[in-house]
Amino acid sequence: MMHIWIMYGLAFISVVIVVWMLLKKMDIKMTLLSVGMVLVFFSLLLDGAPNAMLDWFAPFTLIVDQFKSVLPRAGLIILILGGYTTYMSKIGANEVSVHMLTKPLLRIKSVYMLVPIVFLLGNFLSLVIPSAANLAVILLATLYPVLRRVGMSSLTAAGVIATTATIMPTPLGGDNVAMAMELGMPVTEYVFHHHAMISIPTLLVVAVAHYVWQRYMDKKEGISQANLAQEVVDVSEELSYGRLFRIVYSVLPMLPILLLLLFYAMNLRLPQEQQVMPSVEVVSILSFFLALLIQAVRYRNLAMVLEESEAFFKGMGNAMGIVALLVAAGVFVEGLKSIGLMQHLEQVMRSTAVPGFTLPLILVLFSALIVLLSGSGLALFYAMVPLVIPLSLAAGINPLAISIPVGFTGNLLRAVSPVAAVVVIVAGTTQQDPLKIVRRTAVPMVVGVVFMFILSMMRFTV
């Protein structure tokens, strides 16, 4: 093993480079790949010259091995989900879902009762549209005029919409898929048995915090119902499609989740030997073919329907960037392992008596700092996925005590960063200062992070 100061020096420089790239909002895939390869080269040089010419190819072989490891597991699921989401947008099903779910809000006359309802509804819609920025764009076009018409202040509506994509427990989320595969468990088990136990109570707490905080801020800023009555904007156009069309197409984006929940509920009533649980890939492909069939029945134009299906495969291609990020993160972690850092950390942590929550707390604070400065909620999390198992082994704690708090922190605090895409989009559309929107989102999200962390530690470290 190389000298300890050289090892820590290389590790420190590597982490600084990666963090700097994150803060500059640069694509970090090539950085993670390059730094990981350089670390492997250093380990080869400092631990003794390679015995054969082939050994010099080890860093490049590592990349190939990581692709072979990631693609058949999390990579394939992420690609299929990317294809299905893109196809749903192509046939207009995502738009129908949003209209169908937001229309009943017009019947609610209490402005502040709408705050927690809209927050929870928006998070539910993130099942259909996982991207926080894309969901905000759609809600600003469809829901924002509705909220303004019933008398909600612009800043309250903007603050709620900016926080609609957070920690919804969905087996279709790429971050959940990647973490479940890393932990070696089905994504349904990760989401329904572990993720949901923390995320659902946290969402409810944040909803209450939103209600209290937005009401307090409106009162503090002198915004009253009387001032809002005249600030009405036009509600977006109603969909002109038939009732059957609206019902069927509003269900299609959520069909894979509904099928997974159906099988999950059936299994609760069956003995273990009779239980059947199809994978996320299978239900997504099945849903895709059902959508094709519905399109064919509706338009009776097979050539057009088949041409539209190309969107599915283009969507798979668009999701390849996430898979490449997981591969790059795996190469970076292998580089850290090659210089002996992970083994040394394991020895240090086993010989030091620290509480079980220490490492998760450090990682949550580190994640919070990076997310607030960079505005990126998931880039750091994907980069840390391959580190969860080694770090949890080193600390002697349940890997869920790291994966869930770190993942949730990024998703919750994204709306507190004034440079996050979702905040910039909401501020631009509503013509508000981004810092004013951040003041509306900060308290509910910080309350959510604190509650989530305490609940996670109680469940996974005690």
N, C-alpha and C positions, 0 to 999 in steps of 0.2 A: 504493500500500500504506500502511496506517495506521502511526502511530509505533510503533517496536518495543516501547517500554515499555507502551503501551496494549495492544498485541497480547498480550504475555506476561502482563500483569495480567488480561486477560479470560480467557485460557487457564487461568491458575492458579486463579482463582475458580471457573471451570466445573468443573475437575477436583476441587477441594475439595468442591464441592456434591455431585457424583456419588459420591465416596468416602464422604462423610458419610452419604448415603442408603444405601449398601451396608452400612456398619457398623451402621446402625440397622435393617437387615434390612427396609427399606421397598421397595416395588415401584418400580423405577427407570425403568420404561418412560416414564412421563409426564415424569420429570425429564430424561431424555436428550432427549426430543422438545422440551421447553420450552427447555432450555438451548441446544440446537442452533438452534432458531428465533430465540432472542434474539441469538445470535452472528451469524446472517445479517442480522438487522435492524441490528445495530451496524455490520456491514461496509457495508451500504447507506448508513447515515447518515454514517459517517466517511470513506468513499471518494467522497462526493458524492451529492447528492440524486438519487433515481431520476428518470429522464426521463419516465416514463409512469406513470399510475395503476396499470397492471397490474403494474409492478415491485414494488409493495408487497405483492403476493400471493405473491412468490417463496418465502418460508418455508413457506407452506401448500402451494404447488405442489411443493416439495421432498418433503413427506411423501407426497403422491400418487405422485410419481415413484419414491420408495423402495419403496412397496408394489408398484408395477408391476414394479420390478426384482427384488424378493425373492420375491414369490409364485410366478412361473412357474419359478423355479429351486429354491433350497433350501427355500422355503416349502412348495411342493407336496409334496416328499418328506417333510418333517417332519410335515405334516398326515396323509399316508397312513400313515406309520409309527405315529403316535399312534392312528389309527383301528384299525390291525391289532393293536396291543398291547392296546387296550381290548377288542376282540372276543375275543382269546385268553383274557383274564381272564373275560369273560362266559360262555364255554362251558366254563370250568374247565380249559383246556389248560395254562395256566401252572402251576397247582397240581399237575397230573399230572407235568409235567416235573421239578419240584422233588423230588417223592416218588421218582420213578424214579431220579434221579441221586444222591440222598443215601442210598438204601437199602443199597447195597453197603458203605457205611462201617461198618456193624455188624460186618463180618467182620474188620476191622483191629483188632488188639488192642494195638498200640503207640501209646500216647497221643501222644507227640511226633512220630511219623511222620505222625499225622493232621493236625498243624498245617499243614505246607506243602500237604498234599493238600486239606484243607478250604479253604485260602486260594485255591488255583488253581481248585478246583471252584466256589467261590462266585463268582469272577470269570467263570468260564464261564457260570454261571447269570445273570450280569448281561446276557448276550446276550438272555435271555428277559425279564428284568425290569430295565430300565435304571435305574430310580430306586433310589438307594442306600437311602433310608429304607424304601421298599416291600419291597425285597429283604431287608433286615434283619428286618422284621416277619415275613415268611414263614419265614426261616431260624430265627428265634427260636422259632417255633411248631413247626417240623418237625425242624431239625437240632440245635438246642441240647440238647433232651432226649437225643438220640442220643450227643452228645459227652459229656454228663455221665454217661450210663450206662456208657460205656467207661472213665471215670475221669479225664476232662480237667477241670482246675480251672475254676471259674466265670469267673475273670478272663481266663484264656487263651482260653476259648471266646468270651467277649465281645469280646476284642481282635481275634480272627480274624474273627468275624462283622461287626464294625464296619468292616473293611477289605475286604469282599468285592466292592464295586463300585468299581473304580478305572479302569484304562486298557485294558480288553479291546479288541482291534482288531476292531471291528464296523462294517460299512457301514450298519448300521441305527441307529447313534447319531446323535442330532440335532446334537451338537457336531461330529462328523466330517463330516456332510452339509453343515452351514453353512460349515465351513472349506474343504472340497473345492470347493464352488461359488464361494467367494471367490477361491480360487487358480485357478479355471478348469480344473479337471480332474475326470474321473469319480471318484465317491466310492470305487469299487472300487480305482482306481489309487492314490488317496491312502492308503487303508487297507492294501491288500496290499503295495504297493511301498515305502511310506515309514513309515506309522504302525507296522505290525507289526515292521519291522526294529528299532525302538527299544522298543516296548512288550513284546514277548515276552521278550527277554533281561532287561528290567527286572522283569517279573513273576516270573521265575525267581530273580533275585537277592533280591527282596523275600521270596519264599517261604523261601529259605534263612535270611535275616535273621530272619524270624518264628520259625523253628525254634530258632535259637540264642538269641534274645532271650527267648522265652517260657519256655524251659527254664531260662535263667539267673534270670529273675524269680521263677519258682516256687520255685527253690532258695533264692534270697535271702529270700523271704517265708516260708520254712519250710513250703511246701506239698509234701506227698509223696503217692505213690500210695496208701499205707495210709490216709491221712486222707480220701481221696476215695472209697474203695470204698463207703461207706455213703451218700454224698450223691447218691443216685440219684433222679431224677424220672421221672414216667411218660412213656413215648414216645407221640407222637401216634398217633392211630388210623390203621390201615392203610386204604388205599383199597379199596373193595369192588367196584371195577369189574373186568371181565374182562381177560384178558391182551392180547387184540387191541386192545381199547379203550386200555389203558395205553400200548401201543407206538405206536399211531397218534397219539394225542393228545399224547404226550410229544414227538413229532417236530414237530407243527404249529407251535409258537412259533418254532422255529428253521428252518422250511422256507425262508423267503426267503434266509437265509444259506447253507443247504445248496445251494440252486439256484445262487446266485452263485458259490460255491466250485466247483460242478460245471462250470459254463461256463468258469470261470477255468482249471481243470485241463485241460479239453478244448482250450482255446485254446493252451496250452503245446505241444500236439502238432500243431497245425495251422499251415499257412502263413498269413501275415497277411491275405491276401485272402479266406480262407475262415473267418476267426474271427467268432464271434457273441457279443456280450456284452449281454444285456438289462439295462435300467436297474433301479435299486432299486425305482422306482415300479412297473415292470411285474411283477417277481417278487413284490412284495408284493400287488398286485391279484390275480395268478394264485393265490397262496397263499390269499388270502381266499375266492376262488370255490371252490377245492378244499375248504376248511374248510366252506363252506356245503353243498357236495355231501355231504361226510361226515356232517354233522349231519342232512341230509335223509334219508340212508340209515339212519342210526341211529334216528331218532325217527319217521320216516315221517309227519311232520306238517309239511307245507309252510308252513302259516300260522304256526306257532310259530317255525320256523326263520327265516322272513322277518322276523318281528317282532324276533327276537334280533339280526338284522343291523343294526338301528338303532343298536346299540352302536358299530359301526364309525364311523358318521357323528358320533355324539356324541363319540367319541374324537378325531376330527379337530377338532371344535370345541374340545375341551380343550387341544389342542396349539397353538391359535392364539396363546396367550400367548407361546410361544417365537418364533413368526414376528414378532409385534408387537415383541418385544425386539430382534430383528435389524433391523427397520425403524427403531426408535428409535435404535439404535446407529449406523446409517447416517446418520441426520439429524444426530446429534451430531458425527460425523466431518466431514460436509459443512460444519457450522458452523465447526469448527476450520480447515478448508481456506479458508473464505470470509474469515477474518481474516488469512490468509497464514501461519499457524503452520507448516503442513506444508512449505510451500515454503522457509521460513526454516530449519527444522530440517534439511532436505535439504542446503541450502547449507553450514550449520555442520558437519554430519557429513562432508561430502565434503572440506571444507578442514581437517579435524582427523584426524590419523593415529592411530586407536585400533584395537586388535585386534578381529577380527570377532565375538568372543564377548561384547564389552562390552555392547551393547544387549540381547541375549537374557538376559544375567546380571542386568541392572538390572530387566528386565520380570519375570523369574522371582522375584527378591527382592520386588518390589512385589506380585506376585500372591500370594506366600506370606504376606506380612504381612496382606493383605486377607482371604484365606481363613481364616487363623488367628483373626482378630478377628471376622469375620462368620459363619464356618461355612458359607458358600455356595461351592460348588466351581465352579459353571458360570455364575452371573450375570455375574461380571466377564469371563469368557472370551467369552461372547456379545457383551458390550459392546465387547470389543477386536477382534472378528473383522474389522470394516471397516478397522481400523488396521494390519493386518498388512502388506498390500501397500505402502501409503505409507511405513511405517517401514522396511521392508526395502529399498525403493528408496533412501530417504534414507541408510541405513547401507551400501548397496552389498553386501548379503548375501542369501543364499537365503531366501525367505519361510518355508520349512520350518524354518529355524533359529530362527524366532520362534514359529510356530504350534504345533509339537509340544512344546517345553519349557514354554511358557506353559499350554497345555491340560492337559498331564500333571500339572503342579504343582498345579493346582486340584483335580484328581480324586484325587491321592495324599494331599494334605495335609488334605483335608476331614475325614478320620478323626482328625486330630490336634487339631482344634478342640473344646474342651469345650462349645461352644454349637451345634455342628452337629446337625442333626435326627437323623442316624443315630446319633451318640454318645448323645444324650439318650434316644432310643428304647431302645437297647441297655442303657444304664445303668438306666433305669426298669424294664425287664422282668427284668433279672438282679439287680436290687436292689443295684447297686454304685455307688460314687461315680464320677461322670464323669471326675474327674481321675485316678483309678486306672486307668480304661480308657485314657485318653490316654497314661499312662505305658507301657501295653502296646503302643500303636500307634505312638508317636512314633519310636522308633529304626528299626523296619522301613521306615516311610514316608520318613523323612529319608534313609536309605540308598538307597532307591529314587529319590528326587529327585536326589541327587548323582550316582548312576550314570547315570540317564537323561540328565542335563544333559551329562555328559562324553561319553557315547555320541552324543548329538545333535550336539554341536559337532564331534566327530571325523568324523561322516558328512556334515554339511551346511555346514561352514565351511572344511574343509581342502581 
